[in-house]
């Protein structure tokens, strides 16, 4: 199981730094994480978020590839229905070449209405379209459909699907599943068998909402307004373009949710040692190849980001490696 960091490049107005400085700083953090021992760096995609949520993951992946030498570089996820398959495949092949064969290509269906409207894509058909894109992109990358071709063949493809039906579809497609919910393992394996793939080839990965800190209580209070921003903007994205308003979470709700289990699952802030135990609990029995943690939560203070990256890339990684020497 490889441990990595997940970046969305949010730069909210309340804590905003100049955009060029923000991207330069983030690339420095990524390079520093590799130097400290991080095993992967993952990026994501959304459009038109006020806080500048990363809109073009493969463009940034190319920059990461040029600045690093060892880490795997993943998309979690690229919104496949918004683009022609050939565009995805050509961009992915170039990133794979620049990185020397280090790209993990995660594709997903998306959900935000204005994104589909802007790209002229049919949101009502997004799941079928994403399935088709995965098959088309695989064929282009592995059967000589793009020039120059990528380094990797077969190419590591992932489906960022939710729910048991989504897990089953990912299995039928023969991709890895970017979801670490243990309830989805059985339908995923069922789908693999239905698609003519060996169920033992199951591969799972995904983000866990954990943050490493020396003083978790103090760090949680400092990150709390940033977490509120992150969760509320996701909620707003769910309702964007629908004519309905999202119910926004208060700071007190997030504090309460941290103290008691419930439908709201905030960020867990833990020491690196406790985070290692928690990751082992959450991935027990799963064919987990990749686990990644948010590197920063919506513009949280630099000292928290840097200490989290350091603890994740050293103490946490080493603790997980000791527990899983293979």
C-alpha positions, 0 to 999 in steps of 0.5 A: 500500500502506497501512502500519498498526499492529495491536492485540490489547489483551493485558495479561498478569498479569506486566506488568499495568496497571489495565484502564482505564489500559490501554485509555486508554493504547492509545487514546492510542497509536492517536491518536498513531500517526495524528498521526505518519502511520500510515495504518491501525489494525487490531484483532482478536478472541479470548475468555477469554484470561487476558491480556484479548485483545480480545473485541469488535473493533467496540466498540473500533473505534467508540472509535477512530473517535471519537478519529481523523480519517484512518486506516483502521480494520480488523478482522483478524479478527472471528469471524463464525460467533459472531454473527448476520449482522445484528448484524455488519452493524449494528455495522459500519454504525455504526462506518462512520458514526462514522468517516466511511467508514473501516472495513475489515471483515475476517471469519474463521472462528475455531478456539478450541473454548471460544469456539464453545461459549460462543456456541452455534456449531458449530465443525465448520461454521465455514468454511461459516458464515463464507462464509455470513456474508460474503455475508449481511453484504455484502447487508445493508450494500450492499442497504439491509438495515440502518438507518442504512446505512453510508457506504461502498457497495460495502463493503470486506470481507476474508476472513481465510482460511489455506491455498490452499483458503481463498484460493480460497474468498475469491476465490469470495466476491469479498472481499479476502484477509487473508493475504500468503503469496505461495503463495496469490495464484494460488489466490486469483485462481483463486477470483476467476475461478470466482466471476465476479470479475475476477482483476485485482481481487485485494486482499491485506493482512495482518500481518507480524511485524516490530518497529522499533527503534534497537537491534534486538539489545537490543530483541529481548532485552527483548521476548523474554519477551513474544513467548514469552507471545504465541506460547505462548498462541496454541498453548494456544488451538489445543488449548483444550478438546481434552483435549490439551496444547500444547507450549510454547516456551522462550526458548532456542528463540526465540533459536535460531529468530531465528538460523536459519530453521525452523518457528518464526518469531519476531518480526523486530526491525529498524531502520526502514530494514531493515524497509522492505527486508524488507516490500518483499521479502515483498510483492513481486509481491503486490496488497498494499493493507494491511500492518500490524505488531503495535503491542505484543507482549503487554505489552512495555515502553512505551518499546519500543512508543512508539519502534516506533510512531514509527519505523513511522509516520514513517521506515518509512512514508516509506521505503515511500512513496518505493519505491512512489510510487503 
